[in-house]
Amino acid sequence: MGLLNGSASYCRFVTLGELPEEEMEQTWADALEANGFREIQPHSEEEVSAGWVRFEDAFESTWEPSELVGAGGVVVLRMRVDSLKIPAVTYKAHLIAAEKSRLKKLQRDKFTKSEKDQIKLEVKKDLRVRSLAKMQLIEAAWNISSGELRLFSTSKTVAAAFVELFEKTFGLSLRPVGAITLLWLRGMSEEDLERLELIDSERFHLESS
């Protein structure tokens, strides 16, 4: 949570594409809500859920259009990612215990395949209901005037998930900022950038005397 705790670790991107010409804030508020976070249902098979939440409330997924764009044309975003996965060791231990208990109750030595599959399903569902999803909150600051976006995470997995959700929500592309992109941001033409990318690097060093 870089914006709240003062973390300086972030990735830089630039947005590519056209912003809405009319009712921009309303369009974005609707898009954010449409792609807002949804809780994982314990009785489902879903293991990961990702979506937008309000910056000040990790459990709220509605926005007021007038509040979206802050001072200096900056939009602060927060993506929530929940995962509900039962550790293999935990699952195996509970499955063995459940099988022993069921065999004792039935006074039998083994199960049929369908009975074994049913016990596996029951154990998995029971553990999911009893478990809390692991929550991760990822923050970003997007300057819509310059097009620059700072994602407060250096994880490639997090960045990939954020880019996918951002592009789906806003209909814009995110391009990582490197040396070439910085030159593009400062006005270098696409033609000159293409020529620059064709230049082979050279290693320079001073010869020892």
Backbone bond lengths (Angstrom), bond angles and torsions (degrees), N, CA, C in turn:
res aa  C-N    CA-C-N  psi(-1)  N-CA   C-N-CA  omega(-1)  CA-C   N-CA-C  phi
1 M - - - 1.454 - - 1.513 109.94 -
2 G 1.337 116.07 71.57 1.447 122.05 -170.75 1.505 116.01 -61.74
3 L 1.327 118.72 -40.01 1.455 120.30 -176.67 1.523 112.20 -70.05
4 L 1.311 117.50 -27.77 1.455 120.48 -177.90 1.520 113.12 -89.57
5 N 1.332 116.72 -34.14 1.459 117.64 -176.77 1.520 113.31 -103.90
6 G 1.341 117.41 4.59 1.459 120.25 175.51 1.504 114.57 80.78
7 S 1.346 118.56 14.91 1.457 121.38 179.47 1.523 110.41 -61.96
8 A 1.349 116.47 139.81 1.458 120.80 -178.71 1.521 112.28 -100.91
9 S 1.318 118.21 1.45 1.461 121.27 -178.15 1.524 109.71 -85.07
10 Y 1.329 116.30 120.60 1.458 118.55 179.99 1.525 109.98 -157.44
11 C 1.340 114.66 162.43 1.460 122.74 172.70 1.519 107.57 -109.94
12 R 1.320 116.40 147.40 1.455 120.94 -179.41 1.523 110.83 -110.35
13 F 1.337 114.15 138.18 1.451 121.10 177.57 1.525 108.36 -133.55
14 V 1.319 115.80 164.73 1.459 121.11 170.94 1.523 106.72 -128.17
15 T 1.335 115.83 140.83 1.460 120.04 -179.03 1.520 110.25 -87.34
16 L 1.314 115.61 140.68 1.460 122.86 178.04 1.518 108.70 -121.34
17 G 1.325 116.53 129.92 1.454 120.79 -179.66 1.511 111.10 132.95
18 E 1.305 115.73 174.81 1.459 121.97 -177.13 1.518 111.20 -95.75
19 L 1.334 116.57 134.55 1.455 121.38 174.98 1.530 109.17 -77.42
20 P 1.326 117.38 154.49 1.472 119.95 177.77 1.531 110.67 -57.75
21 E 1.318 116.65 136.61 1.462 120.73 -178.48 1.519 112.14 -79.67
22 E 1.334 116.95 -29.62 1.456 121.01 -178.26 1.527 110.64 -129.92
23 E 1.332 115.50 146.06 1.469 122.50 176.67 1.530 111.48 47.36
24 M 1.332 116.03 48.55 1.459 121.41 -177.04 1.530 112.08 -58.56
25 E 1.332 115.99 -47.87 1.462 119.43 -177.20 1.527 111.72 -63.58
26 Q 1.321 117.19 -41.05 1.461 120.61 179.20 1.527 110.66 -65.84
27 T 1.333 115.50 -41.84 1.468 120.05 178.60 1.513 111.00 -60.14
28 W 1.326 116.47 -44.29 1.460 120.29 -179.58 1.521 112.15 -69.92
29 A 1.330 117.18 -38.72 1.466 120.14 178.41 1.525 110.28 -60.45
30 D 1.332 116.17 -43.19 1.469 120.50 178.28 1.527 111.18 -64.51
31 A 1.344 115.83 -41.20 1.468 120.38 -178.51 1.530 111.00 -67.65
32 L 1.322 116.80 -40.02 1.465 120.82 177.94 1.525 110.97 -62.91
33 E 1.324 115.96 -43.44 1.460 119.55 179.77 1.525 111.42 -66.25
34 A 1.339 115.92 -39.24 1.467 119.99 178.75 1.518 111.45 -63.34
35 N 1.327 116.45 -28.27 1.465 121.39 179.31 1.525 111.36 -111.73
36 G 1.338 114.86 24.77 1.460 119.99 179.58 1.513 112.38 -69.82
37 F 1.307 115.28 163.14 1.468 120.38 -177.96 1.517 111.44 -67.79
38 R 1.325 115.86 140.24 1.455 122.95 175.51 1.531 108.80 -124.12
39 E 1.317 115.96 132.57 1.463 121.16 -178.91 1.530 110.74 -62.10
40 I 1.331 115.67 145.20 1.464 120.89 173.58 1.525 108.63 -74.28
41 Q 1.312 116.83 129.76 1.454 120.91 177.40 1.528 109.31 -85.73
42 P 1.331 118.03 121.74 1.470 120.96 -176.11 1.522 113.94 -56.94
43 H 1.339 117.38 -31.92 1.470 119.79 -177.16 1.524 112.45 -82.87
44 S 1.336 117.51 -2.90 1.461 120.86 177.79 1.523 110.06 -89.81
45 E 1.330 115.35 179.35 1.461 120.91 177.29 1.528 111.37 -96.19
46 E 1.332 117.09 -2.21 1.466 122.05 -176.58 1.529 111.23 -64.53
47 E 1.322 116.14 133.57 1.461 120.67 179.97 1.523 113.09 -110.84
48 V 1.344 117.77 -24.98 1.462 121.17 -178.68 1.525 109.37 -135.79
49 S 1.334 116.23 137.28 1.457 122.12 176.14 1.522 108.82 -135.33
50 A 1.342 117.16 133.53 1.459 121.32 -179.26 1.523 109.26 -133.60
51 G 1.318 116.39 142.10 1.457 120.85 178.67 1.515 110.69 -176.85
52 W 1.328 116.21 175.77 1.461 121.36 -178.01 1.523 111.75 -84.43
53 V 1.322 115.74 145.52 1.461 122.49 169.88 1.524 107.93 -132.72
54 R 1.321 115.91 160.61 1.457 119.04 177.61 1.522 109.73 -62.80
55 F 1.324 115.57 148.08 1.453 119.89 -175.00 1.519 111.93 -61.98
56 E 1.313 117.48 -34.90 1.464 120.37 -176.40 1.523 113.19 -96.98
57 D 1.351 117.92 0.05 1.460 120.46 -177.00 1.525 109.74 -149.31
58 A 1.326 115.88 108.50 1.466 121.45 -176.46 1.524 113.05 -71.73
59 F 1.345 117.40 -4.92 1.461 120.58 -178.45 1.536 112.59 -114.17
60 E 1.319 116.52 10.12 1.462 120.96 -177.74 1.525 110.62 -120.04
61 S 1.332 116.46 131.44 1.469 120.76 -177.30 1.526 112.06 -127.71
62 T 1.333 116.16 41.08 1.459 121.15 172.22 1.520 108.13 -128.54
63 W 1.347 116.33 150.36 1.462 120.75 -175.02 1.519 111.10 -133.51
64 E 1.315 115.50 145.23 1.447 121.63 170.27 1.534 107.91 -91.37
65 P 1.325 118.48 122.39 1.468 120.51 -177.74 1.519 113.72 -52.25
66 S 1.319 116.71 -38.40 1.467 120.59 -176.56 1.523 112.97 -68.68
67 E 1.343 117.30 -14.74 1.457 120.90 -177.10 1.527 113.21 -99.67
68 L 1.332 117.23 -4.42 1.461 120.20 -172.26 1.527 113.42 -69.60
69 V 1.314 116.53 -48.21 1.462 120.39 -175.30 1.524 108.73 -96.59
70 G 1.338 115.81 118.80 1.448 120.94 -178.02 1.520 112.99 -93.07
71 A 1.328 115.18 -166.20 1.461 121.47 -179.49 1.525 110.56 -59.37
72 G 1.337 116.12 139.08 1.460 120.73 178.92 1.509 113.53 75.24
73 G 1.341 117.44 12.14 1.461 120.01 179.98 1.515 113.57 72.30
74 V 1.344 117.21 31.71 1.467 121.88 -178.01 1.530 110.59 -102.62
75 V 1.319 115.79 131.85 1.457 122.59 174.66 1.525 107.88 -109.40
76 V 1.330 117.00 122.73 1.467 120.14 176.73 1.522 108.27 -97.36
77 L 1.309 115.64 133.13 1.459 122.17 -175.92 1.520 110.12 -123.53
78 R 1.318 114.79 151.02 1.468 119.28 175.49 1.523 108.95 -139.17
79 M 1.329 115.40 121.31 1.461 121.71 177.06 1.528 108.64 -101.82
80 R 1.318 115.13 131.75 1.471 120.23 176.51 1.520 109.26 -107.00
81 V 1.319 116.08 132.24 1.458 122.18 176.98 1.519 108.43 -125.19
82 D 1.305 116.81 118.87 1.466 122.35 176.83 1.526 109.22 -109.40
83 S 1.318 116.21 141.25 1.463 120.62 174.87 1.525 108.80 -130.21
84 L 1.310 115.60 135.87 1.462 121.71 179.98 1.527 107.69 -127.70
85 K 1.309 114.20 88.94 1.463 120.71 -178.46 1.524 108.98 -125.55
86 I 1.320 115.62 129.72 1.465 120.67 179.20 1.523 108.71 -85.56
87 P 1.344 117.92 124.22 1.471 120.02 178.34 1.526 111.02 -56.20
88 A 1.325 116.04 140.28 1.465 121.29 -176.40 1.523 112.31 -57.78
89 V 1.332 116.85 -40.06 1.471 120.38 -179.19 1.526 110.55 -64.15
90 T 1.326 116.45 -42.33 1.463 120.94 179.07 1.519 111.06 -63.99
91 Y 1.327 115.36 -45.73 1.463 119.95 -179.61 1.527 111.41 -61.29
92 K 1.311 117.22 -44.89 1.465 121.36 -178.02 1.517 111.51 -63.11
93 A 1.329 116.93 -43.31 1.468 121.16 -178.63 1.529 110.67 -63.31
94 H 1.331 116.97 -43.66 1.466 120.36 179.78 1.518 111.41 -69.92
95 L 1.329 117.11 -33.57 1.459 120.36 179.15 1.527 110.49 -66.24
96 I 1.326 117.51 -44.68 1.467 121.73 178.82 1.524 110.62 -60.12
97 A 1.341 115.46 -44.22 1.467 119.87 -179.86 1.526 111.09 -64.02
98 A 1.332 117.11 -40.47 1.464 121.30 -179.53 1.522 110.96 -67.19
99 E 1.319 116.59 -39.69 1.465 120.56 179.23 1.525 111.22 -65.87
100 K 1.302 117.20 -42.68 1.470 120.40 178.65 1.525 110.62 -62.25
101 S 1.334 115.65 -43.71 1.456 120.10 -179.65 1.524 111.90 -63.89
102 R 1.340 116.82 -42.29 1.457 120.78 -178.89 1.536 111.67 -68.03
103 L 1.332 117.33 -41.08 1.469 120.69 178.90 1.526 111.01 -63.73
104 K 1.306 115.49 -39.12 1.467 119.39 179.15 1.521 110.55 -64.89
105 K 1.344 115.75 -41.11 1.452 120.75 179.98 1.517 111.32 -66.08
106 L 1.348 117.42 -38.40 1.461 122.32 -179.21 1.524 112.66 -83.97
107 Q 1.336 115.25 -11.77 1.479 121.19 -177.52 1.526 110.96 56.84
108 R 1.339 113.52 51.01 1.453 121.13 179.24 1.514 109.60 -132.84
109 D 1.363 115.17 167.91 1.456 120.87 -178.61 1.529 113.22 -98.84
110 K 1.333 117.19 -21.51 1.449 119.45 -178.75 1.535 110.94 -155.96
111 F 1.352 114.68 167.91 1.459 121.58 -179.47 1.522 110.02 -105.64
112 T 1.319 114.50 162.96 1.454 119.40 166.55 1.530 106.97 -79.82
113 K 1.311 116.93 165.37 1.469 120.04 -179.20 1.531 111.26 -59.80
114 S 1.326 117.04 -43.15 1.459 120.31 -178.91 1.531 110.95 -65.11
115 E 1.314 117.15 -37.53 1.470 120.80 178.14 1.528 110.50 -65.98
116 K 1.322 116.65 -40.68 1.460 120.84 179.62 1.531 111.00 -65.32
117 D 1.344 115.64 -41.29 1.464 119.91 178.53 1.527 110.79 -64.33
118 Q 1.330 116.44 -37.71 1.454 120.48 179.92 1.525 111.74 -66.35
119 I 1.317 117.16 -39.20 1.465 121.08 178.35 1.524 110.05 -65.61
120 K 1.333 117.47 -40.56 1.466 121.26 178.02 1.527 110.37 -59.23
121 L 1.340 115.07 -43.50 1.464 120.01 -179.63 1.520 110.90 -65.32
122 E 1.317 117.15 -42.36 1.465 121.62 -179.40 1.522 111.17 -64.30
123 V 1.324 116.95 -42.79 1.469 121.04 -179.66 1.516 110.72 -64.81
124 K 1.333 116.32 -44.40 1.462 120.53 -179.68 1.522 110.99 -61.79
125 K 1.336 117.36 -45.43 1.462 121.20 179.86 1.522 110.93 -63.96
126 D 1.322 116.66 -42.08 1.463 120.45 -179.57 1.524 111.01 -62.81
127 L 1.324 117.51 -42.17 1.461 121.10 -179.95 1.532 111.06 -67.93
128 R 1.337 117.82 -37.65 1.457 120.53 178.80 1.528 111.36 -65.35
129 V 1.338 116.39 -39.90 1.463 120.07 179.15 1.523 110.86 -64.85
130 R 1.327 116.50 -34.10 1.462 121.39 -176.72 1.524 112.79 -85.96
131 S 1.328 117.57 -5.88 1.465 121.12 -175.05 1.522 111.42 -105.09
132 L 1.334 115.83 152.44 1.455 122.52 173.36 1.527 109.32 -98.20
133 A 1.307 116.00 138.77 1.462 119.83 177.22 1.523 109.60 -68.79
134 K 1.320 116.29 145.63 1.456 121.67 175.56 1.522 108.63 -81.99
135 M 1.329 116.25 123.61 1.465 121.13 -176.05 1.522 111.28 -101.53
136 Q 1.322 115.79 137.79 1.465 122.29 174.24 1.528 108.30 -131.07
137 L 1.333 116.53 131.80 1.452 122.08 179.93 1.526 109.58 -115.53
138 I 1.326 116.58 125.14 1.459 121.90 -177.43 1.518 108.51 -119.87
139 E 1.323 116.43 128.44 1.454 121.42 -174.57 1.527 111.55 -111.18
140 A 1.317 114.58 154.34 1.465 120.49 178.68 1.520 109.14 -149.37
141 A 1.320 116.19 151.13 1.463 122.91 174.62 1.522 107.85 -122.38
142 W 1.327 116.21 123.77 1.463 122.33 -174.14 1.524 109.23 -119.20
143 N 1.325 116.41 115.99 1.458 122.00 176.14 1.523 107.61 -90.15
144 I 1.324 116.75 105.99 1.461 118.94 -174.05 1.522 112.04 -74.71
145 S 1.328 117.60 -14.82 1.467 120.27 177.74 1.521 111.21 -75.38
146 S 1.335 116.33 -46.27 1.466 120.85 179.96 1.519 112.59 -90.69
147 G 1.330 116.04 -18.88 1.459 119.93 -177.46 1.516 113.14 85.33
148 E 1.329 117.69 -1.88 1.467 120.39 -177.74 1.524 110.75 -80.54
149 L 1.320 115.51 138.00 1.460 122.04 176.88 1.523 109.00 -128.01
150 R 1.325 116.17 131.39 1.458 121.38 176.57 1.526 109.18 -109.98
151 L 1.310 115.43 120.74 1.457 122.51 178.52 1.522 107.82 -101.44
152 F 1.321 116.61 120.30 1.454 120.47 -173.28 1.523 111.97 -85.76
153 S 1.314 113.47 64.56 1.459 123.24 175.14 1.520 107.39 -165.05
154 T 1.316 116.95 147.73 1.464 121.31 176.28 1.529 111.53 -113.03
155 S 1.332 116.49 10.11 1.460 121.47 178.58 1.523 110.32 -77.79
156 K 1.328 117.32 128.43 1.462 121.20 178.69 1.526 110.72 -64.97
157 T 1.333 117.10 -37.05 1.461 121.05 179.55 1.522 110.73 -64.82
158 V 1.337 115.69 -44.99 1.463 120.73 178.63 1.530 110.28 -63.62
159 A 1.332 116.19 -44.88 1.465 120.72 -179.02 1.526 110.89 -60.30
160 A 1.324 116.87 -42.31 1.469 120.73 -179.68 1.523 110.99 -63.24
161 A 1.339 116.73 -42.57 1.459 120.83 179.37 1.524 110.91 -66.77
162 F 1.336 116.63 -39.30 1.462 120.61 -179.82 1.527 110.94 -66.16
163 V 1.324 116.29 -46.50 1.468 120.85 -179.27 1.533 110.08 -59.50
164 E 1.313 116.71 -43.74 1.466 120.76 -179.72 1.533 110.84 -61.16
165 L 1.337 116.65 -45.70 1.461 120.28 -178.68 1.525 111.38 -69.92
166 F 1.331 117.35 -40.43 1.465 121.42 -179.91 1.528 110.65 -62.25
167 E 1.327 116.87 -49.01 1.466 120.56 -176.92 1.525 111.10 -65.53
168 K 1.329 116.76 -35.98 1.469 120.64 177.27 1.527 110.72 -66.75
169 T 1.330 116.44 -37.88 1.463 121.16 -175.45 1.525 112.57 -76.78
170 F 1.333 116.91 -48.07 1.458 121.00 -170.78 1.528 114.59 -98.95
171 G 1.327 117.45 -9.73 1.453 119.51 -179.36 1.512 112.75 68.19
172 L 1.329 117.44 24.61 1.460 123.76 177.75 1.523 109.12 -119.55
173 S 1.321 116.28 159.53 1.460 120.72 176.34 1.523 109.32 -100.03
174 L 1.314 115.95 147.82 1.459 121.70 175.82 1.517 108.78 -111.16
175 R 1.329 115.37 126.99 1.461 121.00 179.91 1.521 109.27 -116.48
176 P 1.346 118.54 124.65 1.469 120.37 179.13 1.521 110.58 -58.66
177 V 1.309 116.22 142.13 1.463 121.11 -179.16 1.519 110.12 -92.23
178 G 1.334 115.54 117.35 1.455 122.44 173.15 1.518 107.60 -128.60
179 A 1.318 117.28 -163.41 1.465 120.64 -178.32 1.526 111.36 -60.29
180 I 1.343 117.45 -43.65 1.456 121.35 -178.53 1.533 110.61 -64.13
181 T 1.335 115.67 -44.38 1.458 119.36 -178.59 1.516 111.48 -65.24
182 L 1.325 117.42 -36.91 1.461 120.68 178.16 1.526 111.00 -61.20
183 L 1.333 116.46 -41.27 1.465 119.82 177.80 1.525 110.87 -65.22
184 W 1.333 115.42 -38.53 1.461 119.93 177.48 1.530 111.18 -62.92
185 L 1.354 115.54 -41.95 1.459 120.48 178.35 1.529 111.77 -62.33
186 R 1.343 115.28 -30.45 1.467 119.53 -177.33 1.520 112.67 -89.42
187 G 1.324 116.85 8.34 1.453 119.55 170.83 1.513 116.76 107.57
188 M 1.329 118.93 0.10 1.469 119.07 179.21 1.523 109.63 -66.81
189 S 1.308 116.69 137.38 1.463 121.48 -176.91 1.522 111.22 -70.75
190 E 1.338 115.16 157.62 1.463 120.68 178.15 1.527 110.49 -60.94
191 E 1.342 116.97 -36.00 1.470 121.46 179.85 1.523 110.80 -63.00
192 D 1.340 116.50 -45.22 1.461 120.11 179.71 1.531 111.16 -68.21
193 L 1.320 116.31 -35.32 1.461 119.79 178.42 1.525 110.76 -64.67
194 E 1.332 116.34 -39.80 1.457 119.97 178.50 1.525 110.81 -64.30
195 R 1.320 117.66 -39.40 1.457 121.28 177.04 1.520 110.82 -64.68
196 L 1.335 115.73 -39.54 1.464 120.56 -179.06 1.517 111.32 -63.14
197 E 1.324 116.48 -37.73 1.463 120.64 -178.30 1.525 111.82 -69.75
198 L 1.337 117.70 -17.25 1.464 121.21 179.80 1.527 112.47 -85.37
199 I 1.333 116.53 -10.32 1.463 120.41 -177.75 1.529 109.76 -72.97
200 D 1.316 116.14 130.49 1.462 120.68 176.49 1.523 109.76 -82.04
201 S 1.326 115.59 140.00 1.461 119.61 179.99 1.530 110.56 -75.96
202 E 1.304 115.99 148.95 1.465 122.42 176.93 1.530 108.60 -124.79
203 R 1.307 114.85 146.42 1.466 119.79 177.41 1.529 108.45 -103.04
204 F 1.306 114.98 120.25 1.459 121.41 -179.92 1.530 110.20 -107.59
205 H 1.346 116.05 138.65 1.463 120.16 175.57 1.509 109.30 -153.19
206 L 1.284 114.83 155.52 1.460 119.96 177.10 1.515 110.33 -84.92
207 E 1.338 115.77 133.08 1.458 118.34 177.69 1.519 110.68 -74.30
208 S 1.305 115.01 138.23 1.468 118.47 179.65 1.533 109.09 -75.76
209 S 1.307 116.09 141.32 1.481 119.77 -178.81 1.503 111.02 -90.49
